[in-house]
Amino acid sequence: MSECIFCKIAEKKIKAEIVSETGKVMVIKDINPQAPTHLLIIPKAHYPTLMDCEDRELLGELLQTAQNIARELGLEDRGFRTVINTNEEAGQTVFHLHMHFMAGRPLTGRMG
């Protein structure tokens, strides 16, 4: 997708602070963090929303990446939050599937 910012980041056409990367997934720092640790786990392939992705292996890799990040940052016991916003009513603003990974303080607030 030529206009998708996450596709441009995956293609290295736009710079981002990359935390880790595999063949299918990349992790970047959120440019507008809502927690001390706020990362985005992004598939390199373009799927506008979670509902558009039927690749079970990729969906599993997103969750495994969150587990790996938690372990690497020593957060597996302290806690972290993962969120996938799907469509406008859920707060999705970039229409390229991505998972928010947040941690670093007690996370409060209503989820709905």
Residue, then its C-alpha position, 0 to 999 in steps of 0.5 A: m500500500s503506497e499511502c500506508i505509513f506502516c508499509k513505508i516503515a516496513e519497506k524502510k522508506i520512512k525511519a522509525e525506531i526499530v526495537s526488533e524485526t523478523g521476516k514477517v514482523m517488526v517492533i517499533k517505538d510508538i511516536n506518541p507513547q501512552a505509557p513509559t514503554h509503548l511499542l507497536i508490533i506490526p506485520k510487514a504485510h499489509y492487512p487493514t484490520l485484524m478482521d482482514c488477516e486470516d494468516r494464523e501463523l502471523l497472528g501467532e507470531l504477533l502474540q509470541t513477539a509480545q511474549n518475547i518483548a515482555r521477557e526481554l524487558g523483564l515484564e512477564d511478572r510485573g505486567f503489560r497490556t496488549v491491545i489491537n484496535t479494530n476499526e474506527e469505533a475501537g479507536q483504530t487510526v492507522f489502518h494497518l494491523h498492529m498491536h500496542f504493547m504498553a507497560g512501565r507503570p500501573l495501567t488504569g482506565r476503562m477499556g470500554 
